[in-house]
Amino acid sequence: MLYIRPHCQSVLVLKTLSKEFSKTMEKEQQSWRKLLGKIISNPQERQQIADALQLHPITLTRWVTNKTTPRLESLRQLLDILPSRHQKLAEWIIKEYPQLQREKSAPKAPDLEIPSSFYAQVLHTHSSSPAIRRSSTLSQLILQQLLLHLDPEQQGMTVFLVQCVPPFPQQKVRSLRKTYERSTPFQPMQEPHTCFYGAESPAGNATITGHYILIQTHTNPLEPVPRNVTDALLRESAARSAPGGSMLVSPILRVDRVAGCLCICSSRPESFTQMTIDIAQKYIELLTLAFAEDEFYQLTDLDLGIMPPYTQQHPLLVSFQQRVTRRMRQAQQEGQLFSRQEAEFLAWKEIEEQLLYQPWKE
């Protein structure tokens, strides 16, 4: 019979407990890393998360494979951008890093300044991105950072760009079109629908006047409701915002020329202070880098028409890809050199023309 001295028994128990603790910690680490690995297995989602964290996508892969340990600040940002469907991942991360447990408190006022590191990231992206992708890459990067800055608690906010639709030579800009959109809670795979806007909308008003428009609430029965507050822009584009929310629409200007506007919709009424307006203006200054010189127009070059609501636009908007394909095939049959970019331009102009002049019900 083997006799084990009491001291040796204690050592064995401690070693056993240590092994069990190590196994538990390893299991927890593998759990959140495994979940994150499943999420970023989609290349688009991996890129979106990396952009939001201002990291290289390879860094996320190294987290998953346990080759590197993420910084606490990076994990805090990851928790901020995780949507509700990834709540399990947040729980496992907090279990391994309990210091990340956030207290339920009132939303904190946003910082007054854009992080200097983000300015550096924007400049690097601007200088290193291919010309054909520069606009989309910069626009989405800046919109995502704007959301993280103004709505860190993810209480509900949508930001989107509305851009001047390029006119034919010697003609004026007749409409605006929504191009890029981001929302909180964070949705990496979000595919925003587009929409045309005219002089009847807040976007149109802000663009043709060169001044921002602020709507602090749109359900106060004691105040008269301007016509432009009840148009398709506020109903359709701020659909994610709860009734009674607020909205800021500000033109994207370069000296005395305009490219379109930035629209920010919050789910909360009275959510825009002078401080948040000033912060938004700084992001708009960054957004001017996302547009080419010929995408800015003199205010006198704008002659916006009246656009129907989104519900009446939709049947034409869904035909966009079909129109592009038809034009590309037609050019090929005629032996013409025709780029997809040219085909898309003509397809949008064709839809714009129909929307401007077809009869529609108010």
WOZI-V312141 format. One record per residue. N is the residue number from 0. RES is the residue in one small letter. PHI is phi in whole degrees, -180 to 180 (999 if undefined). D_CENTER is the distance of its C-alpha to the mean C-alpha in Angstrom with 2 decimals. Layout:
# WOZI-V312141
N:RES:PHI:D_CENTER / N:RES:PHI:D_CENTER
This chain:
# WOZI-V312141
0:m:999:70.88 / 1:l:-83:68.17 / 2:y:-105:68.22 / 3:i:-115:65.10 / 4:r:-66:65.63 / 5:p:-54:63.54 / 6:h:-61:61.84 / 7:c:-65:60.81 / 8:q:-61:59.54 / 9:s:-62:57.23 / 10:v:-62:55.90 / 11:l:-63:55.27 / 12:v:-63:53.45 / 13:l:-62:51.22 / 14:k:-64:50.45 / 15:t:-64:49.67 / 16:l:-62:47.36 / 17:s:-63:45.65 / 18:k:-65:45.12 / 19:e:-63:43.78 / 20:f:-63:41.34 / 21:s:-63:40.19 / 22:k:-65:39.73 / 23:t:-63:37.73 / 24:m:-62:35.42 / 25:e:-65:35.06 / 26:k:-64:34.28 / 27:e:-65:31.54 / 28:q:-62:30.03 / 29:q:-65:30.24 / 30:s:-64:28.72 / 31:w:-72:25.34 / 32:r:-67:25.33 / 33:k:-66:26.30 / 34:l:-63:23.54 / 35:l:-63:20.93 / 36:g:-61:22.70 / 37:k:-66:22.29 / 38:i:-65:18.53 / 39:i:-87:18.06 / 40:s:-66:20.73 / 41:n:-85:18.07 / 42:p:-57:17.19 / 43:q:-67:13.66 / 44:e:-68:12.92 / 45:r:-62:14.89 / 46:q:-67:13.03 / 47:q:-64:9.55 / 48:i:-67:11.48 / 49:a:-62:13.44 / 50:d:-63:10.75 / 51:a:-65:9.51 / 52:l:-90:13.29 / 53:q:60:14.15 / 54:l:-127:16.76 / 55:h:-80:18.34 / 56:p:-54:18.01 / 57:i:-63:21.79 / 58:t:-61:21.65 / 59:l:-63:20.12 / 60:t:-63:22.94 / 61:r:-69:25.46 / 62:w:-63:24.44 / 63:v:-62:25.00 / 64:t:-85:28.35 / 65:n:64:29.36 / 66:k:-84:30.10 / 67:t:-137:28.27 / 68:t:-103:27.62 / 69:p:-68:24.18 / 70:r:-71:24.27 / 71:l:-59:23.95 / 72:e:-63:21.18 / 73:s:-66:19.08 / 74:l:-68:20.00 / 75:r:-61:19.10 / 76:q:-65:15.51 / 77:l:-63:15.57 / 78:l:-64:16.93 / 79:d:-67:14.25 / 80:i:-98:11.41 / 81:l:-71:13.84 / 82:p:-75:13.57 / 83:s:-62:16.92 / 84:r:-72:18.09 / 85:h:-109:18.42 / 86:q:-62:20.50 / 87:k:-62:23.48 / 88:l:-62:21.91 / 89:a:-61:21.23 / 90:e:-63:24.84 / 91:w:-69:26.31 / 92:i:-64:24.58 / 93:i:-66:25.85 / 94:k:-65:29.21 / 95:e:-80:29.59 / 96:y:-122:28.18 / 97:p:-61:29.38 / 98:q:-69:28.68 / 99:l:-87:24.97 / 100:q:-59:25.88 / 101:r:-95:24.10 / 102:e:-77:26.15 / 103:k:-75:25.16 / 104:s:-146:25.07 / 105:a:-66:23.75 / 106:p:-56:20.33 / 107:k:-81:20.96 / 108:a:-67:20.50 / 109:p:-66:17.74 / 110:d:-62:19.23 / 111:l:-75:20.36 / 112:e:-114:19.43 / 113:i:-74:16.58 / 114:p:-56:17.89 / 115:s:-62:20.15 / 116:s:-65:19.04 / 117:f:-73:15.54 / 118:y:-57:17.41 / 119:a:-64:19.41 / 120:q:-66:16.56 / 121:v:-64:15.16 / 122:l:-64:18.79 / 123:h:-65:19.46 / 124:t:-63:16.57 / 125:h:-63:17.77 / 126:s:-84:21.33 / 127:s:-106:20.98 / 128:s:-81:18.64 / 129:p:-59:20.63 / 130:a:-55:20.62 / 131:i:-70:19.47 / 132:r:-110:16.20 / 133:r:-61:15.72 / 134:s:-62:13.69 / 135:s:-66:11.02 / 136:t:-64:11.05 / 137:l:-66:10.97 / 138:s:-60:8.37 / 139:q:-69:5.62 / 140:l:-62:7.58 / 141:i:-70:7.92 / 142:l:-63:4.69 / 143:q:-65:4.49 / 144:q:-66:8.13 / 145:l:-60:8.21 / 146:l:-64:7.12 / 147:l:-61:9.69 / 148:h:-77:12.02 / 149:l:-88:12.24 / 150:d:-135:11.92 / 151:p:-64:13.39 / 152:e:-88:15.40 / 153:q:53:12.68 / 154:q:-83:14.81 / 155:g:123:12.36 / 156:m:-152:9.78 / 157:t:-126:7.50 / 158:v:-125:6.25 / 159:f:-153:6.94 / 160:l:-100:9.44 / 161:v:-121:12.94 / 162:q:-116:15.27 / 163:c:-62:19.08 / 164:v:-78:20.57 / 165:p:-56:23.09 / 166:p:-87:26.62 / 167:f:-71:29.72 / 168:p:-53:32.01 / 169:q:67:33.88 / 170:q:-117:31.81 / 171:k:-100:29.36 / 172:v:-69:25.68 / 173:r:-105:25.95 / 174:s:-160:22.43 / 175:l:-120:18.69 / 176:r:-140:16.10 / 177:k:-71:12.43 / 178:t:-117:10.85 / 179:y:-132:7.06 / 180:e:-148:4.71 / 181:r:-141:2.27 / 182:s:-142:5.50 / 183:t:-114:8.26 / 184:p:-59:10.39 / 185:f:-60:8.32 / 186:q:-131:8.54 / 187:p:-58:8.66 / 188:m:-95:10.38 / 189:q:-59:8.43 / 190:e:-119:9.96 / 191:p:-70:9.35 / 192:h:-77:12.79 / 193:t:-91:13.77 / 194:c:-166:16.18 / 195:f:-96:18.69 / 196:y:-130:19.45 / 197:g:-128:22.70 / 198:a:-67:24.81 / 199:e:-77:24.84 / 200:s:-102:21.25 / 201:p:-58:19.84 / 202:a:-62:17.65 / 203:g:-64:20.96 / 204:n:-61:22.86 / 205:a:-65:20.65 / 206:t:-71:20.68 / 207:i:-78:24.43 / 208:t:-95:25.50 / 209:g:77:23.40 / 210:h:-129:22.90 / 211:y:-75:20.16 / 212:i:-120:20.58 / 213:l:-117:20.32 / 214:i:-120:20.75 / 215:q:-80:21.52 / 216:t:-160:22.57 / 217:h:-125:23.33 / 218:t:-131:25.85 / 219:n:-78:28.55 / 220:p:-70:31.74 / 221:l:-85:33.66 / 222:e:-111:31.71 / 223:p:-64:31.92 / 224:v:-101:28.79 / 225:p:-60:28.16 / 226:r:-59:27.85 / 227:n:-72:24.48 / 228:v:-80:22.97 / 229:t:-99:23.99 / 230:d:-81:22.67 / 231:a:-63:20.31 / 232:l:-59:17.25 / 233:l:-71:17.55 / 234:r:-73:18.82 / 235:e:-90:16.51 / 236:s:-75:13.09 / 237:a:-103:13.48 / 238:a:-62:14.98 / 239:r:-77:13.18 / 240:s:-81:14.62 / 241:a:-68:18.21 / 242:p:-55:21.05 / 243:g:90:21.94 / 244:g:-74:18.50 / 245:s:-126:17.81 / 246:m:-149:15.87 / 247:l:-125:15.60 / 248:v:-124:15.56 / 249:s:-133:16.44 / 250:p:-70:17.64 / 251:i:-98:16.70 / 252:l:-112:20.25 / 253:r:-127:22.32 / 254:v:60:25.73 / 255:d:-111:26.80 / 256:r:-120:24.54 / 257:v:-127:21.24 / 258:a:-107:18.49 / 259:g:152:16.64 / 260:c:-153:14.64 / 261:l:-105:11.54 / 262:c:-115:11.33 / 263:i:-123:10.61 / 264:c:-113:12.04 / 265:s:-109:13.52 / 266:s:-76:15.66 / 267:r:-108:18.37 / 268:p:-72:20.89 / 269:e:53:21.89 / 270:s:-93:18.87 / 271:f:-104:18.61 / 272:t:-96:21.35 / 273:q:-61:22.41 / 274:m:-65:20.98 / 275:t:-68:17.38 / 276:i:-65:17.95 / 277:d:-65:19.28 / 278:i:-63:16.38 / 279:a:-59:13.95 / 280:q:-63:16.57 / 281:k:-66:16.51 / 282:y:-70:12.87 / 283:i:-64:13.91 / 284:e:-61:16.81 / 285:l:-67:14.78 / 286:l:-64:12.85 / 287:t:-61:16.39 / 288:l:-72:16.69 / 289:a:-83:14.29 / 290:f:-113:16.83 / 291:a:-74:20.37 / 292:e:-58:23.35 / 293:d:-80:24.28 / 294:e:-95:20.97 / 295:f:-102:22.08 / 296:y:-130:24.75 / 297:q:-62:27.46 / 298:l:-59:27.18 / 299:t:-73:30.51 / 300:d:-89:29.05 / 301:l:-101:26.98 / 302:d:-141:28.72 / 303:l:-69:26.16 / 304:g:-90:27.63 / 305:i:-106:27.04 / 306:m:-106:24.64 / 307:p:-73:25.26 / 308:p:-63:22.97 / 309:y:-57:20.37 / 310:t:-59:22.91 / 311:q:-89:25.33 / 312:q:-79:22.95 / 313:h:-51:21.92 / 314:p:-56:25.21 / 315:l:-81:24.81 / 316:l:-64:21.14 / 317:v:-71:21.90 / 318:s:-91:24.68 / 319:f:-58:22.55 / 320:q:-61:22.98 / 321:q:-64:26.61 / 322:r:-66:27.23 / 323:v:-62:25.85 / 324:t:-61:28.06 / 325:r:-63:31.02 / 326:r:-69:30.84 / 327:m:-64:30.56 / 328:r:-66:33.59 / 329:q:-62:35.50 / 330:a:-65:35.10 / 331:q:-65:36.19 / 332:q:-65:39.22 / 333:e:-91:40.18 / 334:g:71:39.88 / 335:q:-96:37.24 / 336:l:-87:34.68 / 337:f:-139:31.41 / 338:s:-81:27.97 / 339:r:-64:25.07 / 340:q:-61:23.22 / 341:e:-67:26.25 / 342:a:-65:26.39 / 343:e:-67:22.79 / 344:f:-58:23.60 / 345:l:-68:26.74 / 346:a:-66:25.19 / 347:w:-65:22.65 / 348:k:-65:25.58 / 349:e:-65:27.71 / 350:i:-67:25.33 / 351:e:-57:24.88 / 352:e:-60:28.68 / 353:q:-67:29.25 / 354:l:-68:26.88 / 355:l:-70:28.52 / 356:y:-116:32.04 / 357:q:-80:32.23 / 358:p:-69:33.64 / 359:w:-150:31.35 / 360:k:-89:31.95 / 361:e:-79:30.50
